[in-house]
Amino acid sequence: MTAGARVLIAFDDPTAPSFGPVRPLAIEAVLEELREAGVPEVNVTLICANALHRKWTHDELAKVLSPGLVERFGDR
């Protein structure tokens, strides 16, 4: 990973079962590794891999990811 790289983080949609707060913890851990590697958060995009399901609202994603992540990444 080079400093300043652009990164895409994909995660399963809320219909995929998970146990506990796995998604936000995993995403925050990856973001920390990227920060340490010199990748600014503005160069990171999150994408919900929702297949043929409808697009999730910000409120729905906030329940799964955390309000903080949704606020920080909004349309990214």
C-alpha positions as CSV (number, residue, x, y, z in Angstrom):
1,M,0.0,0.0,0.0
2,T,1.4,3.4,-0.9
3,A,0.6,6.6,0.8
4,G,-2.2,8.5,-0.9
5,A,-3.7,5.4,-2.5
6,R,-7.4,5.2,-3.2
7,V,-9.2,2.3,-1.4
8,L,-12.6,0.7,-1.7
9,I,-14.0,-1.2,1.2
10,A,-16.9,-3.4,0.4
11,F,-19.1,-4.9,3.1
12,D,-22.2,-7.2,3.1
13,D,-25.6,-5.7,3.4
14,P,-27.6,-6.0,6.6
15,T,-29.5,-9.1,5.3
16,A,-26.3,-11.2,5.6
17,P,-26.2,-12.6,9.1
18,S,-23.4,-11.5,11.4
19,F,-22.9,-11.8,15.1
20,G,-22.3,-8.7,17.1
21,P,-20.8,-5.5,15.9
22,V,-18.5,-7.1,13.4
23,R,-18.9,-4.7,10.4
24,P,-18.0,-1.5,12.2
25,L,-15.2,-3.0,14.2
26,A,-13.7,-4.6,11.0
27,I,-14.1,-1.4,9.0
28,E,-12.5,0.8,11.8
29,A,-9.6,-1.6,12.0
30,V,-9.0,-1.4,8.3
31,L,-9.3,2.4,8.4
32,E,-6.7,2.5,11.2
33,E,-4.3,0.3,9.1
34,L,-4.8,2.6,6.1
35,R,-4.1,5.7,8.2
36,E,-0.9,4.2,9.5
37,A,0.1,3.4,5.8
38,G,-0.5,7.1,4.9
39,V,-3.9,6.7,3.1
40,P,-6.1,9.7,4.1
41,E,-9.7,8.9,4.9
42,V,-11.0,11.1,2.1
43,N,-9.4,8.5,-0.3
44,V,-11.5,5.7,1.1
45,T,-14.9,4.7,-0.2
46,L,-17.3,2.3,1.5
47,I,-19.7,0.3,-0.6
48,C,-22.5,-1.9,0.6
49,A,-22.6,-5.1,-1.5
50,N,-26.3,-5.4,-1.5
51,A,-26.7,-7.5,-4.7
52,L,-30.3,-7.2,-5.9
53,H,-31.6,-5.8,-2.7
54,R,-32.7,-2.2,-2.6
55,K,-30.4,0.6,-1.6
56,W,-30.2,1.0,2.2
57,T,-31.0,4.3,3.7
58,H,-28.5,6.2,5.9
59,D,-30.6,5.4,9.0
60,E,-30.6,1.7,8.2
61,L,-26.8,1.7,7.5
62,A,-26.2,3.6,10.8
63,K,-27.9,0.8,12.7
64,V,-25.5,-1.7,11.1
65,L,-22.3,0.3,10.7
66,S,-22.6,3.0,13.3
67,P,-23.9,6.6,13.0
68,G,-20.3,7.8,13.1
69,L,-19.2,5.8,10.0
70,V,-22.3,6.8,8.1
71,E,-21.7,10.4,9.0
72,R,-18.0,10.3,8.0
73,F,-18.6,8.4,4.7
74,G,-22.1,9.5,3.7
75,D,-22.0,9.4,0.0
76,R,-18.6,7.7,-0.2
